[in-house]
Amino acid sequence: MVRLWRALGWRFLIGALLCCLASTAGAGERPRVIFVNPGKPDEPFWPMLAAVMKAAASQLDMSLDIEWALRDRIAMVDLGVQAARARPDYLVLVNEQRSAWAGFEEAAKLGVKVLLLNNPFSGNDLARFGGPRERFANYIGALLPDSVAAGRTMALALARAAIARGDSDPLDLLAINGLSATPAAADRFAGLQQALAEEPRLRLVAHTEVEWSRAAAADAVEGLLLRHKGLQLVWAASDVMGLGAIDAAVRAGIAGDRRWLVTGLNWSPDGLAAIRDGRMLMAVGGHFMAGGFALVMLRDYHDGRDFAEVGATQHMPFAVLDRGNVDAYVARYGGGNWGQIDFTALRRRTGDPGYRFDPAVLTRR
């Protein structure tokens, strides 16, 4: 019996030690993250998000690999699967054009932890996969900008500017949205609809969906201007589409008309230049910071401070740039100096009620 106890006792002790080591193995280590970026390296938004993510990874001592899908939905699906098979500690997916399902399924099979960024599951995918920590143990979280509020903010800004200059009712509005298969586009349009319900003087007279490109927006708006010659307010779901609307106005010979009001979203360099010279009224943005904020969440989780304590799904607002604050923003961040942002200061401390993920800090003078 003594010999048996000694044998079993050692096995029990070794097993207990292994359990303790497994429970603390992640803490303090350099976690590996793969991010499947749906965009292109030469477009405005996704390279900014990637650059912010790299700056955060450096400060937080995380290994980061970025795979570019070049706005090709098939590539988004395939890269998600390949990234899961590489077995990183964490896989960050964007449900652009509802493409995240395959990478998510592969990650679930392999036990790779997933965080969704910017575009959540919706429709059938939401019914199938649920939310973070609901049906799949590896689906640990999501970080979502408030795209509904962004759409509403742009529409109400147009209304205020038109009313302030004395435009008569109704305030006819053209909306240019991205592909509604992307949840963020659907949410931005839902925000526009909220604004239409709040401000009865606004009237949506034309709405079009195009690929997220300047040329496609210009072609679509040029045709709409032939049918709606009096249009003066343009709600655009991205800077590049707003700039495309301005290009169409140039072709129509009305670009120099200061009664032509356009909004944008993303804070692209060309969009900021348009705000500075008065071609664009304002733009909401700052959500490229979500890449860095997501790594803050993952670093906390890896070190044993689970963000689910304050919500497995985290939300962040957009911020506004207009002629009143755009120069200060460009002076400080126009060169992409994202390393000056202290991402370590955004980590959640014991007792904190939540995270302070607010891009408005970028707009303060």
C-alpha positions as CSV (number, residue, x, y, z in Angstrom):
1,M,0.0,0.0,0.0
2,V,2.9,2.4,0.8
3,R,4.5,1.7,-2.5
4,L,1.1,2.2,-4.3
5,W,0.5,5.5,-2.5
6,R,4.0,6.7,-3.4
7,A,3.5,5.9,-7.0
8,L,0.0,7.4,-7.2
9,G,1.0,10.3,-5.0
10,W,3.8,11.4,-7.3
11,R,1.5,11.1,-10.3
12,F,-1.1,13.2,-8.6
13,L,1.5,15.8,-7.7
14,I,2.9,15.9,-11.2
15,G,-0.6,16.2,-12.7
16,A,-1.4,19.1,-10.3
17,L,1.8,20.9,-11.2
18,L,1.1,20.5,-15.0
19,C,-2.4,21.9,-14.4
20,C,-0.9,24.9,-12.6
21,L,1.6,25.4,-15.4
22,A,-1.1,25.2,-18.1
23,S,-3.2,27.8,-16.3
24,T,-0.4,30.3,-16.2
25,A,1.4,29.4,-19.4
26,G,0.1,32.4,-21.4
27,A,0.8,35.1,-18.8
28,G,3.8,37.2,-19.6
29,E,4.6,35.4,-22.9
30,R,4.8,37.0,-26.3
31,P,1.5,36.0,-27.9
32,R,1.3,35.5,-31.7
33,V,-1.6,37.2,-33.5
34,I,-2.6,36.8,-37.2
35,F,-4.8,39.5,-38.6
36,V,-6.6,38.8,-41.9
37,N,-6.9,42.3,-43.4
38,P,-9.6,42.5,-46.0
39,G,-8.2,45.6,-47.7
40,K,-5.4,46.7,-49.9
41,P,-2.0,48.1,-48.8
42,D,-2.5,51.1,-51.2
43,E,-5.9,52.3,-50.1
44,P,-6.6,54.8,-47.3
45,F,-8.3,53.0,-44.4
46,W,-6.9,49.5,-43.9
47,P,-3.2,50.5,-44.1
48,M,-3.9,53.0,-41.3
49,L,-5.5,50.3,-39.2
50,A,-2.6,48.0,-39.9
51,A,0.0,50.7,-39.0
52,V,-1.8,51.4,-35.7
53,M,-1.9,47.7,-35.0
54,K,1.9,47.4,-35.6
55,A,2.6,50.2,-33.2
56,A,0.4,48.7,-30.5
57,A,2.0,45.2,-31.1
58,S,5.5,46.7,-30.6
59,Q,4.5,48.4,-27.3
60,L,2.6,45.4,-26.0
61,D,5.3,42.9,-26.9
62,M,3.1,40.9,-29.3
63,S,4.0,39.1,-32.5
64,L,1.8,40.3,-35.3
65,D,1.4,38.9,-38.8
66,I,-0.9,40.6,-41.3
67,E,-2.4,38.9,-44.3
68,W,-3.9,41.1,-47.1
69,A,-7.0,39.9,-48.9
70,L,-6.9,42.8,-51.4
71,R,-10.7,43.3,-51.2
72,D,-11.2,39.9,-52.8
73,R,-13.9,37.9,-50.9
74,I,-12.5,34.6,-52.0
75,A,-9.1,35.6,-50.6
76,M,-10.7,36.7,-47.4
77,V,-12.3,33.3,-46.9
78,D,-9.1,31.3,-47.9
79,L,-6.7,33.4,-45.8
80,G,-9.0,33.0,-42.8
81,V,-8.7,29.2,-43.1
82,Q,-5.0,29.3,-43.7
83,A,-4.4,31.6,-40.8
84,A,-6.4,29.3,-38.5
85,R,-4.3,26.4,-39.6
86,A,-1.1,28.3,-38.7
87,R,-2.4,28.0,-35.1
88,P,-1.6,31.4,-33.7
89,D,-2.5,32.2,-30.2
90,Y,-5.1,34.6,-31.6
91,L,-6.8,35.1,-34.9
92,V,-8.4,38.5,-35.7
93,L,-11.0,38.4,-38.4
94,V,-13.1,41.1,-40.1
95,N,-16.5,39.9,-41.4
96,E,-16.2,42.0,-44.5
97,Q,-18.7,40.9,-47.1
98,R,-19.7,38.2,-44.6
99,S,-16.4,36.4,-45.3
100,A,-15.3,35.4,-41.7
101,W,-17.3,32.2,-41.4
102,A,-14.8,29.8,-42.9
103,G,-11.8,31.0,-40.9
104,F,-14.0,31.0,-37.8
105,E,-15.1,27.4,-38.4
106,E,-11.5,26.2,-39.0
107,A,-10.4,28.1,-35.9
108,A,-13.2,26.4,-33.8
109,K,-12.0,23.0,-35.0
110,L,-8.4,23.7,-34.0
111,G,-9.1,25.6,-30.8
112,V,-7.6,28.9,-32.1
113,K,-9.1,31.8,-30.2
114,V,-10.9,34.4,-32.4
115,L,-11.7,38.1,-32.0
116,L,-13.9,39.8,-34.6
117,L,-13.1,43.3,-35.6
118,N,-15.2,46.1,-37.1
119,N,-17.8,43.9,-38.8
120,P,-19.7,41.4,-36.6
121,F,-21.6,38.3,-37.6
122,S,-25.1,39.0,-38.8
123,G,-28.1,37.3,-40.3
124,N,-27.7,33.5,-40.7
125,D,-24.1,33.7,-39.5
126,L,-25.2,35.2,-36.3
127,A,-27.9,32.6,-35.8
128,R,-25.3,29.9,-36.5
129,F,-22.3,31.1,-34.5
130,G,-23.9,33.4,-31.9
131,G,-21.9,36.0,-30.0
132,P,-18.7,35.8,-28.1
133,R,-18.6,33.3,-25.3
134,E,-22.1,31.9,-26.2
135,R,-21.7,28.8,-28.4
136,F,-18.0,28.6,-29.3
137,A,-15.4,28.6,-26.5
138,N,-12.8,29.9,-28.9
139,Y,-14.9,32.9,-29.9
140,I,-13.6,35.1,-27.1
141,G,-14.6,38.6,-28.2
142,A,-15.4,41.3,-30.6
143,L,-14.6,45.0,-31.0
144,L,-17.1,47.0,-32.9
145,P,-17.2,50.7,-33.9
146,D,-20.6,52.3,-33.5
147,S,-21.4,52.5,-37.2
148,V,-25.1,53.3,-36.6
149,A,-24.1,56.4,-34.7
150,A,-21.6,57.3,-37.4
151,G,-24.3,57.3,-40.1
152,R,-26.6,59.3,-38.0
153,T,-23.9,61.9,-37.1
154,M,-23.1,62.6,-40.8
155,A,-26.7,63.0,-41.8
156,L,-27.5,65.4,-38.9
157,A,-24.3,67.4,-39.7
158,L,-25.6,67.9,-43.2
159,A,-29.0,69.0,-41.9
160,R,-27.5,71.5,-39.4
161,A,-25.3,73.0,-42.0
162,A,-28.1,73.4,-44.5
163,I,-30.5,74.9,-42.0
164,A,-27.8,77.3,-40.7
165,R,-27.3,78.7,-44.2
166,G,-31.0,79.1,-44.7
167,D,-31.9,76.3,-47.1
168,S,-35.6,75.8,-47.5
169,D,-37.5,72.6,-46.8
170,P,-37.3,69.9,-47.8
171,L,-33.6,69.3,-47.5
172,D,-33.0,66.8,-50.4
173,L,-30.3,64.2,-49.7
174,L,-28.3,61.8,-51.8
175,A,-26.9,58.7,-50.0
176,I,-23.9,56.8,-51.4
177,N,-23.3,53.6,-49.4
178,G,-20.9,50.7,-49.7
179,L,-22.0,47.2,-50.4
180,S,-24.7,46.3,-47.8
181,A,-23.3,42.7,-47.6
182,T,-20.8,44.4,-45.3
183,P,-22.4,44.8,-41.9
184,A,-20.8,48.2,-41.3
185,A,-22.4,49.6,-44.4
186,A,-25.8,48.3,-43.3
187,D,-25.3,49.9,-39.9
188,R,-24.2,53.2,-41.3
189,F,-27.3,53.3,-43.5
190,A,-29.4,52.4,-40.4
191,G,-27.9,55.5,-38.7
192,L,-28.9,57.6,-41.7
193,Q,-32.5,56.3,-41.4
194,Q,-32.5,57.2,-37.7
195,A,-31.5,60.8,-38.7
196,L,-34.3,60.9,-41.3
197,A,-36.8,60.0,-38.6
198,E,-35.4,62.6,-36.1
199,E,-35.1,65.5,-38.6
200,P,-38.2,65.6,-40.8
201,R,-36.8,68.4,-43.0
202,L,-34.3,65.9,-44.4
203,R,-35.6,63.9,-47.4
204,L,-33.7,61.0,-49.0
205,V,-34.4,61.3,-52.7
206,A,-31.7,59.0,-54.1
207,H,-29.7,56.1,-52.7
208,T,-27.1,54.0,-54.4
209,E,-24.7,51.2,-53.3
210,V,-21.3,50.9,-55.0
211,E,-18.0,49.1,-54.4
212,W,-15.9,51.1,-51.9
213,S,-14.1,53.1,-54.6
214,R,-13.9,56.7,-55.8
215,A,-14.4,55.9,-59.5
216,A,-17.5,53.8,-58.9
217,A,-19.0,56.5,-56.7
218,A,-18.3,59.2,-59.3
219,D,-19.9,57.2,-62.1
220,A,-23.0,56.5,-60.0
221,V,-23.4,60.0,-58.8
222,E,-22.9,61.5,-62.2
223,G,-26.0,59.5,-63.4
224,L,-28.0,60.5,-60.4
225,L,-27.2,64.2,-60.9
226,L,-28.9,64.1,-64.3
227,R,-32.1,63.0,-62.7
228,H,-31.9,65.1,-59.5
229,K,-30.4,68.4,-60.7
230,G,-31.1,70.3,-57.5
231,L,-29.3,68.0,-55.1
232,Q,-27.0,69.8,-52.7
233,L,-26.5,67.4,-49.8
234,V,-24.5,64.2,-50.1
235,W,-24.2,61.5,-47.4
236,A,-21.3,59.2,-48.2
237,A,-20.4,56.1,-46.2
238,S,-16.6,56.6,-46.8
239,D,-14.2,59.4,-47.8
240,V,-13.4,57.8,-51.1
241,M,-17.1,57.7,-52.1
242,G,-17.6,61.3,-50.9
243,L,-14.6,62.3,-53.1
244,G,-16.1,60.4,-56.0
245,A,-19.3,62.5,-55.5
246,I,-17.2,65.6,-55.7
247,D,-15.6,64.3,-58.9
248,A,-19.0,63.9,-60.4
249,A,-19.9,67.4,-59.4
250,V,-16.8,68.6,-61.2
251,R,-17.9,66.9,-64.3
252,A,-21.4,68.4,-63.9
253,G,-19.9,71.9,-63.4
254,I,-21.2,72.4,-59.9
255,A,-18.2,71.6,-57.8
256,G,-17.4,75.2,-57.2
257,D,-20.9,75.8,-55.8
258,R,-20.4,76.2,-52.0
259,R,-24.0,75.0,-51.5
260,W,-22.7,71.5,-52.4
261,L,-22.3,69.8,-49.0
262,V,-20.6,66.4,-48.7
263,T,-19.7,64.2,-45.7
264,G,-17.2,61.4,-45.5
265,L,-15.9,58.7,-43.2
266,N,-12.4,57.2,-42.6
267,W,-10.1,60.3,-42.3
268,S,-8.1,59.4,-45.4
269,P,-5.4,62.0,-46.4
270,D,-7.4,63.0,-49.5
271,G,-10.6,63.3,-47.4
272,L,-8.8,65.5,-44.8
273,A,-7.5,67.7,-47.6
274,A,-11.0,68.1,-48.9
275,I,-12.2,69.2,-45.4
276,R,-9.3,71.7,-45.1
277,D,-10.1,73.4,-48.5
278,G,-13.9,73.3,-47.9
279,R,-14.9,70.7,-50.5
280,M,-16.1,68.3,-47.7
281,L,-18.1,69.5,-44.7
282,M,-16.8,66.9,-42.2
283,A,-15.8,63.3,-41.7
284,V,-16.3,60.8,-39.0
285,G,-13.5,58.4,-38.3
286,G,-10.8,57.2,-35.9
287,H,-12.1,53.7,-36.1
288,F,-8.7,52.6,-37.5
289,M,-7.7,52.8,-33.9
290,A,-9.7,49.6,-33.4
291,G,-6.7,47.5,-34.6
292,G,-4.6,48.8,-31.7
293,F,-7.5,48.6,-29.2
294,A,-8.1,44.9,-30.2
295,L,-4.5,44.1,-29.3
296,V,-4.9,45.8,-25.9
297,M,-7.8,43.5,-25.2
298,L,-5.9,40.4,-26.3
299,R,-2.8,41.3,-24.3
300,D,-5.0,41.7,-21.2
301,Y,-6.7,38.4,-21.9
302,H,-3.3,36.6,-22.5
303,D,-2.0,37.9,-19.1
304,G,-5.0,36.7,-17.2
305,R,-7.1,39.9,-17.1
306,D,-10.1,38.7,-19.1
307,F,-11.9,41.6,-20.9
308,A,-15.1,39.6,-20.7
309,E,-15.3,40.9,-17.1
310,V,-16.5,44.2,-18.6
311,G,-18.0,42.7,-21.8
312,A,-16.9,40.1,-24.3
313,T,-18.1,42.5,-27.0
314,Q,-16.6,46.0,-26.7
315,H,-17.9,49.0,-28.5
316,M,-16.1,52.2,-29.5
317,P,-17.4,55.5,-30.8
318,F,-16.3,57.4,-33.9
319,A,-14.9,61.0,-33.7
320,V,-15.5,64.0,-35.9
321,L,-13.1,66.1,-37.9
322,D,-14.2,69.4,-39.5
323,R,-12.5,72.7,-40.3
324,G,-12.3,73.5,-36.7
325,N,-10.0,70.7,-35.6
326,V,-8.6,69.1,-38.8
327,D,-5.4,71.2,-38.9
328,A,-4.4,70.2,-35.4
329,Y,-5.0,66.5,-36.2
330,V,-3.0,66.6,-39.4
331,A,-0.1,68.5,-37.6
332,R,0.2,65.7,-35.0
333,Y,-0.8,62.5,-36.9
334,G,-0.6,63.4,-40.6
335,G,2.7,61.6,-40.9
336,G,1.2,58.4,-39.3
337,N,3.1,58.9,-36.0
338,W,1.1,56.2,-34.2
339,G,3.9,55.2,-31.9
340,Q,3.3,58.4,-29.9
341,I,0.0,56.9,-28.7
342,D,0.6,55.0,-25.4
343,F,-1.3,51.8,-25.9
344,T,0.0,50.4,-22.6
345,A,-1.9,53.1,-20.8
346,L,-5.2,51.8,-22.3
347,R,-4.8,48.4,-20.6
348,R,-7.5,47.7,-18.0
349,R,-6.4,48.0,-14.4
350,T,-7.9,46.3,-11.4
351,G,-11.2,48.0,-10.5
352,D,-11.6,49.7,-13.9
353,P,-15.2,49.6,-15.0
354,G,-14.2,49.2,-18.6
355,Y,-11.9,50.3,-21.4
356,R,-11.3,53.9,-22.5
357,F,-11.4,53.2,-26.3
358,D,-12.2,56.7,-27.7
359,P,-10.6,58.1,-30.9
360,A,-11.7,61.6,-29.9
361,V,-8.3,61.8,-28.1
362,L,-6.8,62.2,-31.5
363,T,-8.9,65.4,-32.3
364,R,-8.1,67.4,-29.1
365,R,-6.0,70.5,-29.7
